[in-house]
Amino acid sequence: MLEHIDISDFKDLVGKEVIGFYLVAEKELRDGKNDQYLRLRLQDRSGTLAAYIWKAAKTTSETFSTGDVVKVKALVNNYKDQIQLNVSQIRFADHSEYNIEDFVARSKKDPDALAEKFFAFVDKVENVWLNKLLRAIFDDKETFARFLDAPAAKGWHHNYMHGLIEHTVTVATLCDFVSELYPVNRDLLLSGALLHDFGKVFEYSSKPVIDFTEVGRLIGHLSLSDQFICEQARLITGFPDDVLLNLRHLILAHHGEYEKASVRLPQTLEALVLHLCDNLDAQSVGVAQLLEAAPENAVWTEYDKLNNRYYHLTKI
């Protein structure tokens, strides 16, 4: 078996030929000036990058599918400060040729440490009803295992295994800090932070390629989170309607704008703060991932399609 070269190391191999096994995260047959070409996004545990097949693209495309592992021979290229592969040979790889764990991207943070921090925030919630709700959800070992493994996104931020709990812990940390600065209900805000993206457990399938589930694409994680929380609260005898109503608003409003798929605009201080803390972490990590993927001497990152801009690599 070939020694695996991580995609993150390709920026040190510009101009060199590489041979290895990589997972096809995306595959798109495109029309060029003279002929069709194939654009791939290849993935391993360290990240992803674009790869191009310029010859016999259509017939080559028929030999493997998205989600397959392929063996490639390619030249590492730096095009407009972006590392990519020009593939000369590619073939479907048999399961006996690789270890699938080599292609599952993971958080760089220890999941056990993230779990410890997460439950420390649960313990901080003093409101008896909110604490009961959090315990009812996360003390279930099967439920927490799914939450711990889940990604937080398909392509922009925390798009890797354990990404959801990493994002959730950071948002809770920000909300906990902000609760000392503004007149918010800390128990409500922390509960919203811990639960705001829970529906992503149902929204994404994550192995080996992160993609939307059918219910995730049709319903979305805000509504899925709201539905799940309502179901769990109904199982707690006497759970107050006003507590549930305010918590639901945090969940349904945390995207902040209708244009960004928010079900409601934030209409409480806690909902506004949660939205801002959530967006701060999501955007900061998304940009940090672009900066990290840039070649050593690059001046600008890859184009951010979500926010319609490049980012300058600060070197002072």
Sequence and secondary structure as in RCSB ss.txt:
>XXXX:A:sequence
MLEHIDISDFKDLVGKEVIGFYLVAEKELRDGKNDQYLRLRLQDRSGTLAAYIWKAAKTTSETFSTGDVVKVKAL
VNNYKDQIQLNVSQIRFADHSEYNIEDFVARSKKDPDALAEKFFAFVDKVENVWLNKLLRAIFDDKETFARFLDA
PAAKGWHHNYMHGLIEHTVTVATLCDFVSELYPVNRDLLLSGALLHDFGKVFEYSSKPVIDFTEVGRLIGHLSLS
DQFICEQARLITGFPDDVLLNLRHLILAHHGEYEKASVRLPQTLEALVLHLCDNLDAQSVGVAQLLEAAPENAVW
TEYDKLNNRYYHLTKI
>XXXX:A:secstr
      GGGGGG TT EEEEEEEEEEEEEEE SSSEEEEEEEEETTEEEEEEE SSHHHHHTT  TT EEEEEEE
EEEETTEEEEEEEEEEE  GGG  GGGG  B SS HHHHHHHHHHHHHH   HHHHHHHHHHHTSHHHHHHHHH 
 S SSSSS SBTHHHHHHHHHHHHHHHHTTTS   HHHHHHHHHHTTTTHHHHEE SSS EE HHHHHT HHHHH
HHHHHHHHHTSTT  HHHHHHHHHHHHHTT SGGGT SS   SHHHHHHHHHHHHHHHHHHHHHHHHHS TT SB
   BTTTTB  B    
